[in-house]
Amino acid sequence: MTASSTLDSPAADSVTLDRFRSSRWRRRVAAVSGENHAESTADRILRRLGLTIGLAGLIVAVVELPDIADQSRFVAPGWTALTVILALGWFPVLAVVSLGRSRRVIRTVAGLAALSFLAAMATIPLAYSEPTSDASSVWVYRVLALGVLAAALAWRPPLSVVYLIVAAGEAALANRSVVAGGTTLSLIGDFARAAGLCAMFLWCCTYALASAARVDRESVIASKRAAAVAGAAARDREQARFAALIHDAVLSTLLDASRAGTESPVLRQQAQRTLDQLDECRGGDTEPDHLDAQSAVGFLRSAVHEVNPGVRFTARRWAGLDDLRLPVDAAGTIAAALAEAVRNSLRHATVPGRSVRRTVTVTVSAGGIRVVFRDDGAGFDLDRVPADRLGNSVSILGRMRQLAGGAGFVESQPGEGTTVTLVWGGGG
């Protein structure tokens, strides 16, 4: 098949990607995937929470410094420094490791910060020989949420709840050791206030981590379903090809052989061609876990038209350069990201008073595939889209980032439509 005059060459593919990077008015929201860069949603949320909580520890140290200095007047030298180091010393470390270390390291440091915070509160009754009349509450009591948030990062919810109860009780006892005139009723009140406030922080953190894990699970399920569909399509195509070979080659050769009364050179050549074709099938030249150009295009077309049959679908292939071998899991990932782009357009690109034109163009060349979805709808400002917006960051770009050899690009401007580009370059 020959390419049309609008078909880009392999060199043009590189030029197009360079334009995505350098264009003034188009701002790319993209991430090229790779084994070293693939990161789940749960890991990203854990990393961001760790950085936030670690920086919060630094901010608390600055804000509470006047009260820390004031309350240190009533204790022996060295106790205040020990308490501050135990309570807040691990939080800067947590902020640093959250920037680039593994999930296990972040959880380990968070667990150390939580346990160290408990140890800091345990030093309060030892430091104060008697309550003081100048303090309304000990400073660690007011920042108990830091220890609870660290526990939420480090451990599962049941253990975090146990930590909350223990920490709230210890904070109430520490408060009673500092504040004069404490009673049993005030002790219960201190415990209730600390536990109630920290429970809200614990719930928010736990819910964020659970939601991120659920997004990862749903993404894996969707990819497996798409891969299963692609694999079934590939198997059906192989069965049809084999059935055609049996009918057109094997049976026709046997029929000619039964009719020929004498040896025929033509019959020998036909038989040899049939044997060669059977050897190709036996050799598995087309593996069931890979799609060729035709199967990949058909699979992507089905994914788009399942969402909206009205989307115009165009396929372009370079003659002699369309030897695509696309893994079915990669095909499923691309199809899922493409379907989400179509759904986003249907939800958000509507323009009152006119119809929105939507097109998908698939280009196969040099062992790779490029899928471009365009609409001329409302468009949007990329700078105003939150970084954790699931439609773009997870469902489209997140999928492509985790696909070896893949890349995802989203371009848009208000009033100028949206273009989503998905590229796979043989990394599977």
Rosetta blueprint (number, residue, H / E / L):
1 M L
2 T L
3 A L
4 S L
5 S L
6 T L
7 L L
8 D L
9 S L
10 P H
11 A H
12 A H
13 D H
14 S H
15 V H
16 T H
17 L H
18 D H
19 R H
20 F H
21 R H
22 S H
23 S L
24 R L
25 W L
26 R L
27 R L
28 R L
29 V L
30 A L
31 A L
32 V L
33 S L
34 G L
35 E L
36 N L
37 H L
38 A L
39 E L
40 S L
41 T H
42 A H
43 D H
44 R H
45 I H
46 L H
47 R H
48 R H
49 L H
50 G H
51 L H
52 T H
53 I H
54 G H
55 L H
56 A H
57 G H
58 L H
59 I H
60 V H
61 A H
62 V H
63 V H
64 E L
65 L H
66 P H
67 D H
68 I H
69 A H
70 D H
71 Q H
72 S H
73 R H
74 F H
75 V L
76 A L
77 P L
78 G L
79 W H
80 T H
81 A H
82 L H
83 T H
84 V H
85 I H
86 L H
87 A H
88 L H
89 G L
90 W H
91 F H
92 P H
93 V H
94 L H
95 A H
96 V H
97 V H
98 S L
99 L L
100 G L
101 R L
102 S L
103 R H
104 R H
105 V H
106 I H
107 R H
108 T H
109 V H
110 A H
111 G H
112 L H
113 A H
114 A H
115 L H
116 S H
117 F H
118 L H
119 A H
120 A H
121 M H
122 A H
123 T H
124 I H
125 P H
126 L H
127 A H
128 Y L
129 S L
130 E L
131 P L
132 T E
133 S L
134 D L
135 A L
136 S L
137 S L
138 V L
139 W H
140 V H
141 Y H
142 R H
143 V L
144 L H
145 A H
146 L H
147 G H
148 V H
149 L H
150 A H
151 A H
152 A H
153 L H
154 A H
155 W L
156 R L
157 P H
158 P H
159 L H
160 S H
161 V H
162 V H
163 Y H
164 L H
165 I H
166 V H
167 A H
168 A H
169 G H
170 E H
171 A H
172 A H
173 L H
174 A H
175 N H
176 R H
177 S H
178 V H
179 V E
180 A L
181 G L
182 G L
183 T L
184 T H
185 L H
186 S H
187 L H
188 I H
189 G H
190 D H
191 F H
192 A H
193 R H
194 A H
195 A H
196 G H
197 L H
198 C H
199 A H
200 M H
201 F H
202 L H
203 W H
204 C H
205 C H
206 T H
207 Y H
208 A H
209 L H
210 A H
211 S H
212 A H
213 A H
214 R H
215 V H
216 D H
217 R H
218 E H
219 S H
220 V H
221 I H
222 A H
223 S H
224 K H
225 R H
226 A H
227 A H
228 A H
229 V H
230 A H
231 G H
232 A H
233 A H
234 A H
235 R H
236 D H
237 R H
238 E H
239 Q H
240 A H
241 R H
242 F H
243 A H
244 A H
245 L H
246 I H
247 H H
248 D H
249 A H
250 V H
251 L H
252 S H
253 T H
254 L H
255 L H
256 D H
257 A H
258 S H
259 R H
260 A L
261 G L
262 T L
263 E L
264 S L
265 P H
266 V H
267 L H
268 R H
269 Q H
270 Q H
271 A H
272 Q H
273 R H
274 T H
275 L H
276 D H
277 Q H
278 L H
279 D H
280 E H
281 C H
282 R H
283 G L
284 G L
285 D L
286 T L
287 E L
288 P L
289 D L
290 H E
291 L E
292 D L
293 A H
294 Q H
295 S H
296 A H
297 V H
298 G H
299 F H
300 L H
301 R H
302 S H
303 A H
304 V H
305 H H
306 E H
307 V H
308 N L
309 P L
310 G L
311 V L
312 R E
313 F E
314 T E
315 A E
316 R E
317 R E
318 W L
319 A L
320 G L
321 L L
322 D L
323 D L
324 L L
325 R L
326 L E
327 P E
328 V H
329 D H
330 A H
331 A H
332 G H
333 T H
334 I H
335 A H
336 A H
337 A H
338 L H
339 A H
340 E H
341 A H
342 V H
343 R H
344 N H
345 S H
346 L H
347 R H
348 H H
349 A L
350 T L
351 V L
352 P L
353 G L
354 R L
355 S L
356 V L
357 R L
358 R E
359 T E
360 V E
361 T E
362 V E
363 T E
364 V E
365 S E
366 A L
367 G L
368 G E
369 I E
370 R E
371 V E
372 V E
373 F E
374 R E
375 D E
376 D L
377 G L
378 A L
379 G L
380 F L
381 D L
382 L H
383 D H
384 R H
385 V L
386 P L
387 A L
388 D L
389 R L
390 L H
391 G H
392 N H
393 S H
394 V L
395 S L
396 I L
397 L H
398 G H
399 R H
400 M H
401 R H
402 Q L
403 L L
404 A L
405 G L
406 G E
407 A E
408 G E
409 F E
410 V E
411 E E
412 S E
413 Q L
414 P L
415 G L
416 E L
417 G L
418 T E
419 T E
420 V E
421 T E
422 L E
423 V E
424 W E
425 G L
426 G L
427 G L
428 G L
